[in-house]
Amino acid sequence: DLVIVSGVMTGWGEYAVPAHRFIAFDKATGAAVWVLSTRLRPEDTTYSSPSFTVLNGQKAMLFGGGDGSVYAVQPRTGKVINTYDASTRGINVSPLAVNGIVYGSHAEQNASDTTVLGALFAYDGRTEGKIAEDKLLWKVPAKAVGRSSPVYAD
């Protein structure tokens, strides 16, 4: 019963400061139900399409933000389940979750080491809150995989 749109936007009432935002509208009335803003003043926009999964029994929408983070959000409420600060710039790859593990990549500066471009990574998406670097299941830095999204086979 919701239509969810996303983009880096400005100039909408209290949301005038630029941020990558998701807005959920009631599909019958057009009324805004919830708004989620990533970090303010992102360096980029994003071309990441959301993917949907279930994490710890709750529905989750995964997306790469214009601020360089990967987010898991409850699609009905806009509540953030977890985030991983992957890059200093926008994430264009759509994250993928398989059995609770989130897989992603990017081709920009790493948030943890800005001298290295790109990374492939995986983390336990069932974790709540901020995902720290030392909590990643694995990370392969210096692989600039930022234009295509992962798929799962077998």
DRENZAKE-43700 format. One record per atom (N, C-alpha, C): residue number from 1; residue in one letter; atom name; x, y, z. Coordinates in steps of 0.1 Angstrom, whole numbers, plus 5000, padded with zeros to 4 digits. Layout:
N
> NUM a CA X Y Z;
...
***
This chain:
154
> 1 d N 5008 4988 5000;
> 1 d CA 5000 5000 5000;
> 1 d C 5008 5013 5000;
> 2 l N 5021 5011 4998;
> 2 l CA 5030 5023 4997;
> 2 l C 5037 5024 4983;
> 3 v N 5040 5036 4979;
> 3 v CA 5049 5038 4968;
> 3 v C 5061 5045 4974;
> 4 i N 5073 5039 4972;
> 4 i CA 5085 5045 4977;
> 4 i C 5094 5050 4966;
> 5 v N 5098 5063 4967;
> 5 v CA 5106 5069 4958;
> 5 v C 5119 5074 4964;
> 6 s N 5129 5076 4956;
> 6 s CA 5142 5079 4962;
> 6 s C 5150 5088 4953;
> 7 g N 5159 5096 4959;
> 7 g CA 5167 5105 4951;
> 7 g C 5174 5115 4960;
> 8 v N 5185 5121 4955;
> 8 v CA 5191 5132 4962;
> 8 v C 5182 5144 4959;
> 9 m N 5177 5150 4970;
> 9 m CA 5167 5161 4968;
> 9 m C 5170 5172 4978;
> 10 t N 5164 5184 4974;
> 10 t CA 5165 5196 4982;
> 10 t C 5152 5203 4981;
> 11 g N 5151 5214 4989;
> 11 g CA 5140 5223 4987;
> 11 g C 5126 5218 4990;
> 12 w N 5125 5209 4999;
> 12 w CA 5111 5204 5002;
> 12 w C 5109 5206 5017;
> 13 g N 5104 5218 5020;
> 13 g CA 5101 5221 5034;
> 13 g C 5113 5219 5044;
> 14 e N 5111 5212 5054;
> 14 e CA 5121 5209 5064;
> 14 e C 5133 5201 5058;
> 15 y N 5131 5196 5047;
> 15 y CA 5141 5187 5040;
> 15 y C 5149 5195 5030;
> 16 a N 5151 5208 5032;
> 16 a CA 5157 5217 5022;
> 16 a C 5172 5214 5020;
> 17 v N 5179 5209 5031;
> 17 v CA 5193 5206 5029;
> 17 v C 5195 5193 5021;
> 18 p N 5204 5193 5011;
> 18 p CA 5206 5181 5003;
> 18 p C 5209 5169 5010;
> 19 a N 5202 5158 5007;
> 19 a CA 5204 5145 5012;
> 19 a C 5198 5134 5002;
> 20 h N 5203 5122 5003;
> 20 h CA 5196 5111 4996;
> 20 h C 5185 5108 5005;
> 21 r N 5173 5108 4999;
> 21 r CA 5161 5105 5007;
> 21 r C 5152 5095 5000;
> 22 f N 5145 5087 5009;
> 22 f CA 5135 5079 5005;
> 22 f C 5122 5084 5011;
> 23 i N 5111 5085 5003;
> 23 i CA 5098 5089 5008;
> 23 i C 5088 5079 5004;
> 24 a N 5081 5074 5014;
> 24 a CA 5070 5065 5012;
> 24 a C 5057 5072 5012;
> 25 f N 5049 5070 5001;
> 25 f CA 5036 5077 4999;
> 25 f C 5025 5066 5000;
> 26 d N 5014 5070 5006;
> 26 d CA 5002 5061 5006;
> 26 d C 4997 5061 4992;
> 27 k N 4996 5049 4986;
> 27 k CA 4993 5047 4972;
> 27 k C 4979 5052 4969;
> 28 a N 4970 5052 4979;
> 28 a CA 4956 5056 4977;
> 28 a C 4954 5071 4978;
> 29 t N 4962 5078 4987;
> 29 t CA 4959 5092 4990;
> 29 t C 4971 5101 4985;
> 30 g N 4983 5095 4983;
> 30 g CA 4994 5104 4980;
> 30 g C 5001 5110 4992;
> 31 a N 4996 5108 5004;
> 31 a CA 5001 5114 5016;
> 31 a C 5015 5108 5019;
> 32 a N 5024 5116 5023;
> 32 a CA 5037 5110 5027;
> 32 a C 5035 5103 5041;
> 33 v N 5040 5090 5041;
> 33 v CA 5039 5082 5053;
> 33 v C 5052 5083 5061;
> 34 w N 5063 5082 5055;
> 34 w CA 5076 5083 5062;
> 34 w C 5086 5089 5052;
> 35 v N 5096 5095 5058;
> 35 v CA 5108 5101 5050;
> 35 v C 5120 5096 5057;
> 36 l N 5130 5091 5050;
> 36 l CA 5143 5087 5055;
> 36 l C 5154 5095 5048;
> 37 s N 5162 5102 5055;
> 37 s CA 5174 5109 5050;
> 37 s C 5186 5102 5054;
> 38 t N 5196 5101 5044;
> 38 t CA 5209 5096 5047;
> 38 t C 5217 5108 5052;
> 39 r N 5230 5106 5053;
> 39 r CA 5238 5118 5058;
> 39 r C 5236 5130 5048;
> 40 l N 5236 5141 5054;
> 40 l CA 5234 5154 5047;
> 40 l C 5246 5157 5037;
> 41 r N 5243 5164 5027;
> 41 r CA 5252 5169 5017;
> 41 r C 5261 5158 5011;
> 42 p N 5255 5148 5005;
> 42 p CA 5263 5137 4999;
> 42 p C 5271 5142 4987;
> 43 e N 5282 5135 4985;
> 43 e CA 5291 5139 4974;
> 43 e C 5285 5135 4960;
> 44 d N 5276 5125 4960;
> 44 d CA 5271 5120 4948;
> 44 d C 5256 5117 4949;
> 45 t N 5250 5114 4938;
> 45 t CA 5237 5107 4937;
> 45 t C 5240 5092 4938;
> 46 t N 5230 5084 4935;
> 46 t CA 5232 5070 4935;
> 46 t C 5223 5064 4924;
> 47 y N 5227 5053 4918;
> 47 y CA 5220 5045 4908;
> 47 y C 5217 5031 4913;
> 48 s N 5218 5029 4926;
> 48 s CA 5215 5016 4932;
> 48 s C 5200 5014 4933;
> 49 s N 5195 5003 4928;
> 49 s CA 5181 5000 4930;
> 49 s C 5180 4992 4943;
> 50 p N 5169 4995 4950;
> 50 p CA 5167 4987 4962;
> 50 p C 5165 4972 4959;
> 51 s N 5169 4964 4969;
> 51 s CA 5165 4950 4968;
> 51 s C 5158 4946 4981;
> 52 f N 5150 4936 4981;
> 52 f CA 5142 4933 4993;
> 52 f C 5146 4919 4998;
> 53 t N 5145 4917 5011;
> 53 t CA 5148 4905 5018;
> 53 t C 5142 4904 5031;
> 54 v N 5144 4894 5039;
> 54 v CA 5140 4893 5053;
> 54 v C 5152 4891 5061;
> 55 l N 5154 4899 5072;
> 55 l CA 5165 4899 5081;
> 55 l C 5159 4897 5095;
> 56 n N 5163 4886 5102;
> 56 n CA 5158 4884 5115;
> 56 n C 5142 4885 5116;
> 57 g N 5136 4879 5106;
> 57 g CA 5121 4879 5106;
> 57 g C 5114 4892 5102;
> 58 q N 5122 4903 5099;
> 58 q CA 5116 4915 5095;
> 58 q C 5119 4918 5080;
> 59 k N 5110 4923 5073;
> 59 k CA 5112 4927 5059;
> 59 k C 5122 4938 5059;
> 60 a N 5131 4938 5049;
> 60 a CA 5141 4948 5048;
> 60 a C 5143 4952 5033;
> 61 m N 5145 4965 5031;
> 61 m CA 5148 4971 5019;
> 61 m C 5163 4975 5019;
> 62 l N 5171 4969 5011;
> 62 l CA 5186 4972 5010;
> 62 l C 5189 4982 4999;
> 63 f N 5197 4991 5001;
> 63 f CA 5201 5001 4991;
> 63 f C 5215 5007 4993;
> 64 g N 5221 5011 4983;
> 64 g CA 5233 5019 4984;
> 64 g C 5230 5033 4983;
> 65 g N 5235 5041 4993;
> 65 g CA 5231 5055 4994;
> 65 g C 5241 5064 4986;
> 66 g N 5236 5076 4984;
> 66 g CA 5244 5087 4977;
> 66 g C 5255 5091 4987;
> 67 d N 5254 5088 4999;
> 67 d CA 5264 5091 5009;
> 67 d C 5275 5081 5011;
> 68 g N 5275 5070 5003;
> 68 g CA 5285 5060 5003;
> 68 g C 5282 5048 5013;
> 69 s N 5271 5048 5019;
> 69 s CA 5268 5037 5029;
> 69 s C 5257 5028 5023;
> 70 v N 5257 5016 5028;
> 70 v CA 5247 5006 5024;
> 70 v C 5238 5005 5036;
> 71 y N 5225 5005 5033;
> 71 y CA 5214 5006 5043;
> 71 y C 5205 4994 5042;
> 72 a N 5200 4989 5054;
> 72 a CA 5189 4980 5054;
> 72 a C 5178 4988 5062;
> 73 v N 5166 4989 5056;
> 73 v CA 5155 4997 5062;
> 73 v C 5142 4989 5062;
> 74 q N 5134 4991 5072;
> 74 q CA 5121 4985 5072;
> 74 q C 5113 4993 5062;
> 75 p N 5108 4986 5051;
> 75 p CA 5100 4994 5041;
> 75 p C 5087 4999 5045;
> 76 r N 5081 4994 5055;
> 76 r CA 5068 4999 5060;
> 76 r C 5069 5011 5069;
> 77 t N 5081 5012 5076;
> 77 t CA 5082 5023 5086;
> 77 t C 5094 5033 5083;
> 78 g N 5103 5029 5075;
> 78 g CA 5115 5037 5072;
> 78 g C 5126 5036 5083;
> 79 k N 5123 5027 5093;
> 79 k CA 5133 5026 5104;
> 79 k C 5145 5019 5098;
> 80 v N 5157 5024 5102;
> 80 v CA 5170 5018 5097;
> 80 v C 5173 5006 5106;
> 81 i N 5176 4995 5099;
> 81 i CA 5180 4983 5106;
> 81 i C 5195 4983 5108;
> 82 n N 5202 4985 5098;
> 82 n CA 5217 4986 5099;
> 82 n C 5223 4995 5087;
> 83 t N 5235 4999 5089;
> 83 t CA 5242 5006 5079;
> 83 t C 5257 5002 5079;
> 84 y N 5263 5002 5067;
> 84 y CA 5277 5000 5066;
> 84 y C 5283 5011 5057;
> 85 d N 5292 5019 5063;
> 85 d CA 5299 5030 5056;
> 85 d C 5310 5024 5047;
> 86 a N 5306 5022 5034;
> 86 a CA 5315 5015 5025;
> 86 a C 5325 5025 5018;
> 87 s N 5320 5036 5014;
> 87 s CA 5327 5045 5005;
> 87 s C 5325 5060 5010;
> 88 t N 5333 5069 5004;
> 88 t CA 5331 5083 5007;
> 88 t C 5322 5089 4996;
> 89 r N 5318 5081 4986;
> 89 r CA 5310 5086 4975;
> 89 r C 5298 5077 4973;
> 90 g N 5289 5080 4964;
> 90 g CA 5277 5073 4962;
> 90 g C 5279 5058 4958;
> 91 i N 5271 5050 4962;
> 91 i CA 5271 5035 4959;
> 91 i C 5261 5033 4947;
> 92 n N 5266 5028 4936;
> 92 n CA 5258 5026 4924;
> 92 n C 5253 5011 4923;
> 93 v N 5260 5002 4931;
> 93 v CA 5257 4988 4930;
> 93 v C 5245 4985 4939;
> 94 s N 5236 4977 4935;
> 94 s CA 5225 4972 4943;
> 94 s C 5229 4961 4952;
> 95 p N 5228 4962 4965;
> 95 p CA 5233 4952 4974;
> 95 p C 5224 4939 4973;
> 96 l N 5229 4928 4976;
> 96 l CA 5222 4915 4975;
> 96 l C 5223 4908 4988;
> 97 a N 5212 4902 4993;
> 97 a CA 5212 4895 5005;
> 97 a C 5209 4880 5002;
> 98 v N 5216 4871 5007;
> 98 v CA 5214 4857 5006;
> 98 v C 5215 4851 5020;
> 99 n N 5204 4845 5025;
> 99 n CA 5205 4839 5038;
> 99 n C 5210 4848 5049;
> 100 g N 5206 4861 5048;
> 100 g CA 5210 4871 5058;
> 100 g C 5223 4877 5056;
> 101 i N 5231 4872 5047;
> 101 i CA 5244 4878 5044;
> 101 i C 5242 4889 5033;
> 102 v N 5247 4901 5035;
> 102 v CA 5246 4912 5025;
> 102 v C 5260 4912 5017;
> 103 y N 5259 4912 5004;
> 103 y CA 5270 4913 4995;
> 103 y C 5269 4927 4988;
> 104 g N 5281 4933 4986;
> 104 g CA 5281 4946 4979;
> 104 g C 5295 4949 4974;
> 105 s N 5295 4961 4967;
> 105 s CA 5308 4965 4961;
> 105 s C 5306 4980 4957;
> 106 h N 5318 4986 4954;
> 106 h CA 5318 5000 4949;
> 106 h C 5331 5002 4942;
> 107 a N 5332 5014 4936;
> 107 a CA 5344 5017 4928;
> 107 a C 5351 5030 4932;
> 108 e N 5347 5035 4943;
> 108 e CA 5352 5048 4948;
> 108 e C 5361 5046 4960;
> 109 q N 5365 5057 4966;
> 109 q CA 5373 5057 4978;
> 109 q C 5367 5049 4989;
> 110 n N 5374 5041 4996;
> 110 n CA 5369 5034 5007;
> 110 n C 5368 5043 5019;
> 111 a N 5357 5042 5027;
> 111 a CA 5355 5050 5038;
> 111 a C 5366 5047 5049;
> 112 s N 5370 5035 5050;
> 112 s CA 5380 5031 5060;
> 112 s C 5395 5035 5056;
> 113 d N 5397 5037 5043;
> 113 d CA 5410 5040 5038;
> 113 d C 5409 5047 5024;
> 114 t N 5409 5060 5024;
> 114 t CA 5406 5068 5012;
> 114 t C 5417 5067 5002;
> 115 t N 5428 5061 5005;
> 115 t CA 5438 5059 4995;
> 115 t C 5436 5047 4986;
> 116 v N 5426 5039 4989;
> 116 v CA 5423 5027 4981;
> 116 v C 5409 5029 4975;
> 117 l N 5409 5026 4961;
> 117 l CA 5396 5027 4954;
> 117 l C 5390 5013 4953;
> 118 g N 5377 5013 4956;
> 118 g CA 5369 5001 4953;
> 118 g C 5370 4990 4964;
> 119 a N 5360 4981 4964;
> 119 a CA 5360 4970 4973;
> 119 a C 5348 4961 4970;
> 120 l N 5350 4948 4973;
> 120 l CA 5339 4938 4974;
> 120 l C 5338 4935 4988;
> 121 f N 5326 4933 4994;
> 121 f CA 5325 4930 5008;
> 121 f C 5312 4922 5011;
> 122 a N 5313 4916 5023;
> 122 a CA 5301 4909 5028;
> 122 a C 5300 4911 5043;
> 123 y N 5288 4912 5048;
> 123 y CA 5286 4913 5063;
> 123 y C 5272 4906 5066;
> 124 d N 5271 4903 5079;
> 124 d CA 5259 4897 5084;
> 124 d C 5248 4908 5085;
> 125 g N 5239 4907 5076;
> 125 g CA 5228 4917 5076;
> 125 g C 5218 4916 5087;
> 126 r N 5219 4905 5095;
> 126 r CA 5210 4904 5106;
> 126 r C 5215 4912 5118;
> 127 t N 5226 4918 5117;
> 127 t CA 5232 4927 5128;
> 127 t C 5224 4940 5128;
> 128 e N 5221 4945 5139;
> 128 e CA 5214 4958 5140;
> 128 e C 5224 4969 5143;
> 129 g N 5222 4981 5138;
> 129 g CA 5230 4993 5140;
> 129 g C 5241 4994 5130;
> 130 k N 5252 5001 5134;
> 130 k CA 5263 5003 5125;
> 130 k C 5272 4991 5123;
> 131 i N 5275 4987 5111;
> 131 i CA 5284 4976 5108;
> 131 i C 5299 4982 5108;
> 132 a N 5307 4978 5117;
> 132 a CA 5321 4982 5118;
> 132 a C 5329 4974 5108;
> 133 e N 5341 4980 5104;
> 133 e CA 5350 4973 5095;
> 133 e C 5354 4959 5101;
> 134 d N 5357 4958 5114;
> 134 d CA 5361 4946 5119;
> 134 d C 5350 4936 5121;
> 135 k N 5338 4939 5118;
> 135 k CA 5326 4930 5118;
> 135 k C 5323 4925 5104;
> 136 l N 5330 4929 5094;
> 136 l CA 5327 4924 5080;
> 136 l C 5331 4909 5080;
> 137 l N 5324 4901 5073;
> 137 l CA 5328 4887 5071;
> 137 l C 5340 4886 5062;
> 138 w N 5340 4894 5052;
> 138 w CA 5352 4896 5044;
> 138 w C 5352 4908 5036;
> 139 k N 5363 4913 5031;
> 139 k CA 5364 4924 5022;
> 139 k C 5376 4923 5013;
> 140 v N 5374 4925 5001;
> 140 v CA 5385 4925 4991;
> 140 v C 5387 4939 4986;
> 141 p N 5397 4947 4991;
> 141 p CA 5399 4961 4987;
> 141 p C 5406 4961 4974;
> 142 a N 5405 4973 4968;
> 142 a CA 5412 4976 4955;
> 142 a C 5406 4969 4943;
> 143 k N 5394 4965 4944;
> 143 k CA 5386 4960 4933;
> 143 k C 5375 4969 4930;
> 144 a N 5376 4977 4919;
> 144 a CA 5367 4987 4915;
> 144 a C 5355 4981 4908;
> 145 v N 5346 4976 4915;
> 145 v CA 5334 4969 4910;
> 145 v C 5322 4978 4913;
> 146 g N 5319 4988 4905;
> 146 g CA 5310 4998 4909;
> 146 g C 5299 5001 4898;
> 147 r N 5298 4993 4888;
> 147 r CA 5288 4996 4878;
> 147 r C 5278 4984 4875;
> 148 s N 5280 4973 4881;
> 148 s CA 5271 4962 4879;
> 148 s C 5268 4956 4893;
> 149 s N 5256 4950 4894;
> 149 s CA 5251 4945 4907;
> 149 s C 5253 4930 4908;
> 150 p N 5255 4924 4920;
> 150 p CA 5257 4910 4921;
> 150 p C 5244 4902 4919;
> 151 v N 5245 4890 4914;
> 151 v CA 5233 4881 4914;
> 151 v C 5237 4868 4921;
> 152 y N 5227 4861 4925;
> 152 y CA 5230 4848 4932;
> 152 y C 5226 4836 4923;
> 153 a N 5234 4827 4922;
> 153 a CA 5232 4814 4915;
> 153 a C 5236 4802 4923;
> 154 d N 5226 4793 4925;
> 154 d CA 5228 4781 4934;
> 154 d C 5233 4785 4947;
***
